[in-house]
Amino acid sequence: MKGVSDSSSLVRLNIGGKKFRTTLDTLTQREPDSMLAAMFSGRHTLCQDPEEGSVFLDRDGKHFRHILNWLRDGIVPTLPDSDMLELLREAEYYQLLGLIDGIGDVLSKKKEDEEPELKRVDIIKCIQSEKVRLRGVNLCGLDLSKLDLSYVDFSYASLKNVFFSRADLHCAKFRDADAEGSIFHNATLRECEFTGANLRGALLAAANLQSANLQDACLVDCSFCGADLRSAHLQGADLTNANLEGANLEGANLKGAKLPNANLKSANLQRAYLRYVNLKNTQLEGARLDGANLLGAIR
């Protein structure tokens, strides 16, 4: 049966056995690019119960009322974190991008409002043992400057606005960590792993990042002034508006990196891998490019 075209028409839904009634307007107006809007656009044939006329969707109906309320009034519900994550999965299934963003904002705000789980003194006690793991913990705003944090695993941790100035972090792991706005000034970060990490607005001036892995990291608005990035892995990293003036990127791999409005003035890019990288809006005055692989690069 073809979808109903009258926008005010009543629509009956059966979501995993739970029954709902709504209108075409509700299903299509707020999130016009969603899967629900596409289903009820009139362009697709819908499988309807011959007796009730309801459309069946094989999903858990537990949170579908929250889906409908979002489509009606655009307000993200207040739910426990476990329920919020379940609702997020449903929003992703129905491709409700506005609701996905809204849930993300709520969860991020909760994390920011939480007190750090550990204090500086707790970290000092922890690092006396080998192979410290602080995966997924909330350390936002802590002062961890000048500590020996080498080999510590900070993967998935919340590290916003943490002070790591002059800390020894060589071989530490920050995979998928949220370190937005953190201070790594003059820190030792040799061979660190930052794969997929969020470092937006972080200060890494004069930091030692030799052979560090920053693949697919968000480095938007970061400052790397005078930083040592020799042989660093920056494939797919987003360096939009990043300040790399005077940085040493000799032998660094920037394959697929995003560099719009990045400042690379006086940077050392000798033997760097820049194949097919778009350098059109990148500041390169005084940069050293001897031996750099620029095949197909846009300049």
Secondary structure as UniProt FT lines:
FT   TURN            7..8
FT   STRAND          10..15
FT   TURN            16..17
FT   STRAND          18..23
FT   HELIX           24..28
FT   TURN            32..33
FT   HELIX           35..39
FT   TURN            50..52
FT   STRAND          55..57
FT   HELIX           61..63
FT   HELIX           64..73
FT   HELIX           81..93
FT   TURN            94..95
FT   HELIX           97..113
FT   HELIX           120..126
FT   TURN            127..128
FT   TURN            135..136
FT   TURN            140..141
FT   TURN            145..146
FT   TURN            150..151
FT   TURN            155..156
FT   TURN            160..161
FT   TURN            165..166
FT   TURN            170..171
FT   TURN            175..176
FT   TURN            180..181
FT   TURN            185..186
FT   TURN            190..191
FT   TURN            195..196
FT   TURN            200..201
FT   TURN            205..206
FT   TURN            210..211
FT   TURN            215..216
FT   TURN            220..221
FT   TURN            225..226
FT   TURN            230..231
FT   TURN            235..236
FT   TURN            240..241
FT   TURN            245..246
FT   TURN            250..251
FT   TURN            255..256
FT   TURN            260..261
FT   TURN            265..266
FT   TURN            270..271
FT   TURN            275..276
FT   TURN            280..281
FT   TURN            285..286
FT   TURN            290..291
FT   TURN            295..296
//
